[in-house]
Amino acid sequence: MVKVNVAVLGASGWMGKVHTMAYQTFPHFFGEGNGTAHVAALVEANPQAANELSFRAPGAKILQSWKEAVNDPEIDLIDICLPDSLHYEVAKAALLAGKHVYCEKPLADTASEARELADIAREKGVITRVGHAFPRNPVHDVARDIITSGDIGDIKLFKGCQHVDVYSDPLAPYMWRADASLAPTGIVGDTGTHVFSIMHFLLGRTSAVIADNFIATDKRPVVDGVGYGEETQLSGDEEWRDITNPDGTNLLCRFENGARGIVDFSRIATGRKFRQSYEVYGTKGSLVYDYDEVNRLRFYSHDDPNGRRGFREIDVGPEHDTFRAFLPLPNFALGYNESKIIEVAEVIRSISTNTPIWPTFDDGHHICQIVDACMDSSKAQRWVEIS
Ligand SMILES: NC(=O)c1ccc[n+]([C@@H]2O[C@H](COP(=O)([O-])OP(=O)(O)OC[C@H]3O[C@@H](n4cnc5c(N)ncnc54)[C@H](O)[C@@H]3O)[C@@H](O)[C@H]2O)c1
């Protein structure tokens, strides 16, 4: 049995915690037949947070520098849960050191960086994976099967969105996600990539976009120790920092398969704690998905008899391997963390069987191409082609 030694980088953060949990729990659901993982190192730059890490992965080395993990011969897999602007530098160093690399989204700040990473990975013959977890909910496997089987005909229109409201309040504090030096593409790399990953999973490549990025609030107060989405009281003495990347984007797109798309995403949609949905319209039918009903797909077929047509609800359940792994009955709901456990199980299977599984760094590169195109298009106020 293959046992993969992993270093989780950014271990105290949201994703660091989720990934660490997923390595430890996936064999409970998927067994050990496709390999197991040992969290051998947790890397965290914040010394206070690092001191509190050891209980999460007993026996793991607690490190403060990602370079130590990358150069550690005992580590097989580098798992990057760091702020966006570090992804490229760390992933490149890890690939050059011959490690397998699993990197949170967005893979890199630019498509050319992502291309370089994918090329190095190919030269080194290592396994790569980007953390686009939402499509790993088996409901999207069903959507893709319906699309690829031709049951809804030729796809003509995709509508997708993702919104939160962490920045709807103009007094909500500054966070690294709103700083272009740490997250150069802002909401586009942060949230747009989730919608783009769903688009790529369901419809394939995007060929052109025209985007309108916007900043809703120019300056925000700096309040130390406030986590993502947490509310706080201001003292009035805060430093105010410029917001330097987009809060929201509205875009039109075209797909290589000829379909058109309308997509919007933001962090300023007041009252939308987490809104994600899509609609896919084909010549013979359509699909509608809403994260509020996380495992439910609505399917309309024009082949149904006239007078009996309407959207039917498909509750994805244990007839799917990745659902049955967790739950014996439908409608008990597989949520976000289960998507991450599925993802981590696939990362380990990918390494143990030496088989790339979507989304690799090549797929992450295409998603970064869409991000680049949105940034360029919004700046130039015109359509930008993706080749
Ligand atoms: N796939 C998803 O659904 C999803 C969800 C949330 C975040 N993300 C991505 O995951 C990444 C991390 O996001 P997060 O929400 O976990 O952020 P976070 O701020 O909660 O955590 C980042 C952690 O990295 C640590 N860190 C920063 N610089 C470091 C360095 N040089 N060395 C070691 N540790 C360092 C921080 O102290 C912090 O603990 C981002 O790229 C984000 O886009 C993906």
The ligand as a MOL file (V3000), in Angstrom:
LIG
                    3D

  0  0  0     0  0            999 V3000
M  V30 BEGIN CTAB
M  V30 COUNTS 44 48 0 0 0
M  V30 BEGIN ATOM
M  V30 1 N -11.0950 25.6380 -2.6710 0
M  V30 2 C -11.8140 26.4140 -1.8890 0
M  V30 3 O -13.0400 26.2620 -1.7990 0
M  V30 4 C -11.1250 27.4660 -1.0740 0
M  V30 5 C -11.7890 28.0590 0.0150 0
M  V30 6 C -11.0790 29.0110 0.7750 0
M  V30 7 C -9.7870 29.3710 0.4180 0
M  V30 8 N -9.2050 28.7950 -0.6720 0 CHG=1
M  V30 9 C -7.8380 29.1600 -1.0730 0
M  V30 10 O -6.9500 28.6180 -0.0960 0
M  V30 11 C -5.8520 29.4920 0.1060 0
M  V30 12 C -5.7800 29.8320 1.5980 0
M  V30 13 O -6.9980 30.4510 1.9620 0
M  V30 14 P -7.5270 30.4020 3.4840 0
M  V30 15 O -8.9270 30.8380 3.4620 0
M  V30 16 O -7.2010 29.0760 4.0980 0 CHG=-1
M  V30 17 O -6.6060 31.5410 4.1000 0
M  V30 18 P -6.2490 31.8010 5.6270 0
M  V30 19 O -5.8670 33.2270 5.7030 0
M  V30 20 O -7.3410 31.2620 6.5060 0
M  V30 21 O -4.9650 30.8860 5.8490 0
M  V30 22 C -3.7110 31.1390 5.2770 0
M  V30 23 C -2.6820 30.6420 6.2910 0
M  V30 24 O -1.3860 30.7450 5.6940 0
M  V30 25 C -0.4940 31.2460 6.6760 0
M  V30 26 N 0.6530 31.8410 5.9840 0
M  V30 27 C 0.6960 33.0250 5.3250 0
M  V30 28 N 1.9190 33.2060 4.7710 0
M  V30 29 C 2.6400 32.1050 5.0830 0
M  V30 30 C 3.9670 31.6700 4.7940 0
M  V30 31 N 4.8170 32.4260 4.0720 0
M  V30 32 N 4.3880 30.4630 5.2750 0
M  V30 33 C 3.5610 29.6860 6.0180 0
M  V30 34 N 2.2940 30.0500 6.3460 0
M  V30 35 C 1.8370 31.2280 5.8680 0
M  V30 36 C -1.3330 32.2530 7.4610 0
M  V30 37 O -0.7570 32.5390 8.7300 0
M  V30 38 C -2.6590 31.4870 7.5720 0
M  V30 39 O -2.6880 30.6360 8.6980 0
M  V30 40 C -6.1150 30.7250 -0.7740 0
M  V30 41 O -5.3590 30.6230 -1.9360 0
M  V30 42 C -7.6010 30.6540 -1.0900 0
M  V30 43 O -7.9170 31.1900 -2.3650 0
M  V30 44 C -9.8370 27.8410 -1.3970 0
M  V30 END ATOM
M  V30 BEGIN BOND
M  V30 1 1 1 2
M  V30 2 2 2 3
M  V30 3 1 2 4
M  V30 4 1 4 5
M  V30 5 2 4 44
M  V30 6 2 5 6
M  V30 7 1 6 7
M  V30 8 2 7 8
M  V30 9 1 8 9
M  V30 10 1 8 44
M  V30 11 1 9 10
M  V30 12 1 9 42
M  V30 13 1 10 11
M  V30 14 1 11 12
M  V30 15 1 11 40
M  V30 16 1 12 13
M  V30 17 1 13 14
M  V30 18 2 14 15
M  V30 19 1 14 16
M  V30 20 1 14 17
M  V30 21 1 17 18
M  V30 22 2 18 19
M  V30 23 1 18 20
M  V30 24 1 18 21
M  V30 25 1 21 22
M  V30 26 1 22 23
M  V30 27 1 23 24
M  V30 28 1 23 38
M  V30 29 1 24 25
M  V30 30 1 25 26
M  V30 31 1 25 36
M  V30 32 1 26 27
M  V30 33 1 26 35
M  V30 34 2 27 28
M  V30 35 1 28 29
M  V30 36 1 29 30
M  V30 37 2 29 35
M  V30 38 1 30 31
M  V30 39 2 30 32
M  V30 40 1 32 33
M  V30 41 2 33 34
M  V30 42 1 34 35
M  V30 43 1 36 37
M  V30 44 1 36 38
M  V30 45 1 38 39
M  V30 46 1 40 41
M  V30 47 1 40 42
M  V30 48 1 42 43
M  V30 END BOND
M  V30 END CTAB
M  END
